[in-house]
């Protein structure tokens, strides 16, 4: 935070190490988003029908509906981690 205390001319004025760390953070953040998209596509697809089958289940495909606890666990982890990522 010390880097932002003075009013300088943006990221160009930061030290090499600080820019390197910011670049790594953004790179890993983008990789994480990419992995999340691939994981969501492989688990539930992107069509509304495949998403409803993923969460509500389908007896013909032997897929069970997600329980309330599973839905709360998923919601909790996303509601906690996404604001932290946006804050950073």
N, CA and C atoms as an extended XYZ file, in Angstrom:
264
Properties=species:S:1:pos:R:3:atomname:S:1:resname:S:1:resid:I:1 pbc="F F F"
N         0.820       -1.189        0.000 N   UNK     1
C         0.000        0.000        0.000 CA  UNK     1
C         0.867        1.257        0.000 C   UNK     1
N         2.090        1.124        0.424 N   UNK     2
C         2.993        2.265        0.460 CA  UNK     2
C         3.192        2.839       -0.943 C   UNK     2
N         3.112        1.967       -1.962 N   UNK     3
C         3.323        2.404       -3.341 CA  UNK     3
C         2.242        3.378       -3.797 C   UNK     3
N         1.033        3.264       -3.240 N   UNK     4
C        -0.083        4.081       -3.691 CA  UNK     4
C        -0.293        5.345       -2.859 C   UNK     4
N         0.521        5.540       -1.826 N   UNK     5
C         0.359        6.703       -0.965 CA  UNK     5
C         0.675        8.010       -1.694 C   UNK     5
N         1.667        7.966       -2.524 N   UNK     6
C         2.018        9.173       -3.269 CA  UNK     6
C         1.320        9.163       -4.619 C   UNK     6
N         1.033       10.315       -5.146 N   UNK     7
C         0.327       10.439       -6.414 CA  UNK     7
C         1.340       10.433       -7.553 C   UNK     7
N         1.666        9.259       -8.062 N   UNK     8
C         2.632        9.126       -9.149 CA  UNK     8
C         1.880        8.932      -10.457 C   UNK     8
N         2.598        8.598      -11.493 N   UNK     9
C         1.995        8.498      -12.820 CA  UNK     9
C         1.553        7.080      -13.155 C   UNK     9
N         0.984        6.363      -12.238 N   UNK    10
C         0.420        5.047      -12.535 CA  UNK    10
C         1.387        3.897      -12.344 C   UNK    10
N         1.125        2.832      -13.071 N   UNK    11
C         1.894        1.608      -12.907 CA  UNK    11
C         3.334        1.728      -13.397 C   UNK    11
N         3.594        2.623      -14.340 N   UNK    12
C         4.956        2.786      -14.855 CA  UNK    12
C         5.943        3.228      -13.792 C   UNK    12
N         5.453        3.918      -12.801 N   UNK    13
C         6.360        4.433      -11.772 CA  UNK    13
C         6.651        3.407      -10.676 C   UNK    13
N         5.951        2.284      -10.676 N   UNK    14
C         6.178        1.258       -9.654 CA  UNK    14
C         7.491        0.538       -9.905 C   UNK    14
N         8.009       -0.055       -8.869 N   UNK    15
C         9.257       -0.801       -9.008 CA  UNK    15
C         9.028       -2.062       -9.841 C   UNK    15
N        10.130       -2.600      -10.359 N   UNK    16
C        10.057       -3.790      -11.199 CA  UNK    16
C         9.422       -4.958      -10.440 C   UNK    16
N         9.788       -5.125       -9.188 N   UNK    17
C         9.256       -6.235       -8.390 CA  UNK    17
C         7.757       -6.139       -8.185 C   UNK    17
N         7.257       -4.927       -7.954 N   UNK    18
C         5.819       -4.742       -7.753 CA  UNK    18
C         5.057       -5.040       -9.035 C   UNK    18
N         5.572       -4.565      -10.167 N   UNK    19
C         4.917       -4.859      -11.448 CA  UNK    19
C         4.950       -6.350      -11.751 C   UNK    19
N         6.032       -7.024      -11.395 N   UNK    20
C         6.140       -8.463      -11.602 CA  UNK    20
C         5.084       -9.212      -10.782 C   UNK    20
N         4.928       -8.836       -9.526 N   UNK    21
C         3.938       -9.483       -8.666 CA  UNK    21
C         2.526       -9.236       -9.196 C   UNK    21
N         2.222       -8.013       -9.618 N   UNK    22
C         0.894       -7.717      -10.182 CA  UNK    22
C         0.644       -8.529      -11.448 C   UNK    22
N         1.673       -8.664      -12.283 N   UNK    23
C         1.539       -9.453      -13.501 CA  UNK    23
C         1.273      -10.913      -13.180 C   UNK    23
N         1.995      -11.464      -12.212 N   UNK    24
C         1.766      -12.853      -11.809 CA  UNK    24
C         0.357      -13.041      -11.266 C   UNK    24
N        -0.114      -12.092      -10.453 N   UNK    25
C        -1.463      -12.179       -9.908 CA  UNK    25
C        -2.496      -12.190      -11.026 C   UNK    25
N        -2.358      -11.289      -11.980 N   UNK    26
C        -3.307      -11.246      -13.096 CA  UNK    26
C        -3.221      -12.498      -13.953 C   UNK    26
N        -2.026      -13.004      -14.183 N   UNK    27
C        -1.844      -14.219      -14.976 CA  UNK    27
C        -2.520      -15.416      -14.303 C   UNK    27
N        -2.256      -15.605      -13.010 N   UNK    28
C        -2.885      -16.712      -12.301 CA  UNK    28
C        -4.395      -16.534      -12.186 C   UNK    28
N        -4.851      -15.289      -12.055 N   UNK    29
C        -6.291      -15.033      -12.041 CA  UNK    29
C        -6.935      -15.424      -13.357 C   UNK    29
N        -6.310      -15.084      -14.481 N   UNK    30
C        -6.848      -15.464      -15.793 CA  UNK    30
C        -6.805      -16.971      -16.002 C   UNK    30
N        -5.736      -17.612      -15.573 N   UNK    31
C        -5.660      -19.076      -15.673 CA  UNK    31
C        -6.764      -19.713      -14.841 C   UNK    31
N        -6.991      -19.181      -13.633 N   UNK    32
C        -8.054      -19.699      -12.780 CA  UNK    32
C        -9.426      -19.545      -13.418 C   UNK    32
N        -9.688      -18.395      -14.047 N   UNK    33
C       -10.964      -18.208      -14.733 CA  UNK    33
C       -11.111      -19.170      -15.905 C   UNK    33
N       -10.028      -19.395      -16.630 N   UNK    34
C       -10.068      -20.350      -17.735 CA  UNK    34
C       -10.368      -21.765      -17.270 C   UNK    34
N        -9.712      -22.176      -16.195 N   UNK    35
C        -9.966      -23.514      -15.636 CA  UNK    35
C       -11.404      -23.618      -15.135 C   UNK    35
N       -11.922      -22.538      -14.536 N   UNK    36
C       -13.297      -22.543      -14.058 CA  UNK    36
C       -14.284      -22.724      -15.214 C   UNK    36
N       -14.035      -22.060      -16.340 N   UNK    37
C       -14.921      -22.185      -17.493 CA  UNK    37
C       -14.882      -23.600      -18.049 C   UNK    37
N       -13.694      -24.189      -18.165 N   UNK    38
C       -13.576      -25.564      -18.655 CA  UNK    38
C       -14.262      -26.536      -17.700 C   UNK    38
N       -14.084      -26.330      -16.393 N   UNK    39
C       -14.707      -27.210      -15.408 CA  UNK    39
C       -16.231      -27.103      -15.455 C   UNK    39
N       -16.759      -25.888      -15.586 N   UNK    40
C       -18.205      -25.708      -15.667 CA  UNK    40
C       -18.760      -26.351      -16.934 C   UNK    40
N       -18.043      -26.214      -18.037 N   UNK    41
C       -18.494      -26.821      -19.287 CA  UNK    41
C       -18.474      -28.347      -19.206 C   UNK    41
N       -17.449      -28.916      -18.592 N   UNK    42
C       -17.352      -30.376      -18.519 CA  UNK    42
C       -18.373      -30.971      -17.550 C   UNK    42
N       -18.741      -30.226      -16.509 N   UNK    43
C       -19.698      -30.752      -15.529 CA  UNK    43
C       -21.138      -30.549      -15.938 C   UNK    43
N       -21.462      -29.383      -16.466 N   UNK    44
C       -22.881      -29.103      -16.709 CA  UNK    44
C       -23.177      -28.593      -18.102 C   UNK    44
N       -22.191      -28.290      -18.902 N   UNK    45
C       -22.455      -27.733      -20.223 CA  UNK    45
C       -22.937      -26.301      -20.111 C   UNK    45
N       -23.280      -25.718      -21.239 N   UNK    46
C       -23.699      -24.332      -21.240 CA  UNK    46
C       -25.145      -24.138      -21.677 C   UNK    46
N       -25.851      -25.218      -21.982 N   UNK    47
C       -27.254      -25.074      -22.371 CA  UNK    47
C       -28.138      -25.107      -21.119 C   UNK    47
N       -29.278      -24.414      -21.151 N   UNK    48
C       -30.165      -24.416      -19.987 CA  UNK    48
C       -30.631      -25.822      -19.583 C   UNK    48
N       -30.862      -26.683      -20.559 N   UNK    49
C       -31.325      -28.037      -20.215 CA  UNK    49
C       -30.236      -28.842      -19.505 C   UNK    49
N       -28.993      -28.719      -19.963 N   UNK    50
C       -27.919      -29.480      -19.311 CA  UNK    50
C       -27.618      -28.927      -17.914 C   UNK    50
N       -27.787      -27.622      -17.722 N   UNK    51
C       -27.583      -27.035      -16.395 CA  UNK    51
C       -28.671      -27.508      -15.440 C   UNK    51
N       -29.917      -27.571      -15.907 N   UNK    52
C       -31.000      -28.040      -15.037 CA  UNK    52
C       -30.820      -29.506      -14.682 C   UNK    52
N       -30.321      -30.320      -15.637 N   UNK    53
C       -30.053      -31.730      -15.339 CA  UNK    53
C       -28.939      -31.840      -14.307 C   UNK    53
N       -27.936      -30.991      -14.411 N   UNK    54
C       -26.815      -31.046      -13.460 CA  UNK    54
C       -27.288      -30.772      -12.034 C   UNK    54
N       -28.162      -29.776      -11.861 N   UNK    55
C       -28.589      -29.403      -10.512 CA  UNK    55
C       -29.829      -30.159      -10.044 C   UNK    55
N       -30.782      -30.391      -10.920 N   UNK    56
C       -32.032      -31.040      -10.526 CA  UNK    56
C       -31.977      -32.553      -10.666 C   UNK    56
N       -31.012      -33.065      -11.429 N   UNK    57
C       -30.883      -34.502      -11.605 CA  UNK    57
C       -31.753      -35.022      -12.736 C   UNK    57
N       -31.493      -36.267      -13.109 N   UNK    58
C       -32.265      -36.936      -14.165 CA  UNK    58
C       -32.184      -38.430      -13.908 C   UNK    58
N       -33.338      -39.041      -13.654 N   UNK    59
C       -33.352      -40.467      -13.319 CA  UNK    59
C       -32.933      -41.342      -14.490 C   UNK    59
N       -33.241      -40.927      -15.721 N   UNK    60
C       -32.873      -41.744      -16.876 CA  UNK    60
C       -31.360      -41.804      -17.073 C   UNK    60
N       -30.652      -40.787      -16.635 N   UNK    61
C       -29.194      -40.769      -16.747 CA  UNK    61
C       -28.510      -41.147      -15.433 C   UNK    61
N       -29.307      -41.529      -14.434 N   UNK    62
C       -28.794      -41.896      -13.113 CA  UNK    62
C       -27.993      -40.750      -12.485 C   UNK    62
N       -28.490      -39.542      -12.642 N   UNK    63
C       -27.869      -38.374      -12.019 CA  UNK    63
C       -28.786      -37.899      -10.909 C   UNK    63
N       -28.248      -37.754       -9.719 N   UNK    64
C       -29.035      -37.342       -8.569 CA  UNK    64
C       -29.043      -35.824       -8.443 C   UNK    64
N       -30.121      -35.321       -7.908 N   UNK    65
C       -30.237      -33.879       -7.688 CA  UNK    65
C       -29.263      -33.435       -6.599 C   UNK    65
N       -28.800      -32.213       -6.723 N   UNK    66
C       -27.915      -31.657       -5.693 CA  UNK    66
C       -28.730      -31.403       -4.426 C   UNK    66
N       -28.137      -31.733       -3.302 N   UNK    67
C       -28.834      -31.512       -2.037 CA  UNK    67
C       -28.722      -30.043       -1.633 C   UNK    67
N       -29.529      -29.655       -0.677 N   UNK    68
C       -29.488      -28.286       -0.171 CA  UNK    68
C       -28.104      -27.962        0.384 C   UNK    68
N       -27.504      -28.911        1.075 N   UNK    69
C       -26.171      -28.705        1.642 CA  UNK    69
C       -25.113      -28.478        0.566 C   UNK    69
N       -25.184      -29.225       -0.534 N   UNK    70
C       -24.230      -29.034       -1.629 CA  UNK    70
C       -24.387      -27.654       -2.269 C   UNK    70
N       -25.627      -27.227       -2.435 N   UNK    71
C       -25.874      -25.911       -3.022 CA  UNK    71
C       -25.374      -24.795       -2.102 C   UNK    71
N       -25.608      -24.940       -0.796 N   UNK    72
C       -25.136      -23.933        0.162 CA  UNK    72
C       -23.610      -23.902        0.216 C   UNK    72
N       -22.980      -25.073        0.158 N   UNK    73
C       -21.518      -25.140        0.191 CA  UNK    73
C       -20.912      -24.431       -1.025 C   UNK    73
N       -21.471      -24.676       -2.188 N   UNK    74
C       -20.993      -24.018       -3.402 CA  UNK    74
C       -21.214      -22.511       -3.333 C   UNK    74
N       -22.403      -22.112       -2.880 N   UNK    75
C       -22.711      -20.690       -2.776 CA  UNK    75
C       -21.790      -20.009       -1.772 C   UNK    75
N       -21.544      -20.653       -0.646 N   UNK    76
C       -20.681      -20.074        0.386 CA  UNK    76
C       -19.271      -19.833       -0.147 C   UNK    76
N       -18.724      -20.824       -0.804 N   UNK    77
C       -17.344      -20.664       -1.277 CA  UNK    77
C       -17.241      -19.555       -2.320 C   UNK    77
N       -18.240      -19.431       -3.186 N   UNK    78
C       -18.191      -18.378       -4.201 CA  UNK    78
C       -18.470      -17.001       -3.604 C   UNK    78
N       -19.397      -16.919       -2.668 N   UNK    79
C       -19.697      -15.629       -2.059 CA  UNK    79
C       -18.538      -15.124       -1.199 C   UNK    79
N       -17.700      -16.021       -0.739 N   UNK    80
C       -16.534      -15.614        0.048 CA  UNK    80
C       -15.355      -15.262       -0.843 C   UNK    80
N       -15.075      -16.094       -1.841 N   UNK    81
C       -13.847      -15.915       -2.599 CA  UNK    81
C       -13.928      -14.841       -3.674 C   UNK    81
N       -15.044      -14.649       -4.304 N   UNK    82
C       -15.136      -13.664       -5.385 CA  UNK    82
C       -14.937      -12.221       -4.892 C   UNK    82
N       -15.546      -11.792       -3.781 N   UNK    83
C       -15.251      -10.433       -3.315 CA  UNK    83
C       -13.779      -10.250       -2.905 C   UNK    83
N       -13.161      -11.298       -2.369 N   UNK    84
C       -11.750      -11.197       -2.007 CA  UNK    84
C       -10.913      -10.987       -3.271 C   UNK    84
N       -11.215      -11.738       -4.325 N   UNK    85
C       -10.496      -11.572       -5.586 CA  UNK    85
C       -10.697      -10.175       -6.152 C   UNK    85
N       -11.914       -9.670       -6.119 N   UNK    86
C       -12.178       -8.326       -6.632 CA  UNK    86
C       -11.523       -7.247       -5.776 C   UNK    86
N       -11.433       -7.472       -4.477 N   UNK    87
C       -10.788       -6.502       -3.587 CA  UNK    87
C        -9.302       -6.397       -3.883 C   UNK    87
N        -8.688       -7.548       -4.078 N   UNK    88
C        -7.237       -7.566       -4.349 CA  UNK    88
C        -6.967       -6.932       -5.687 C   UNK    88
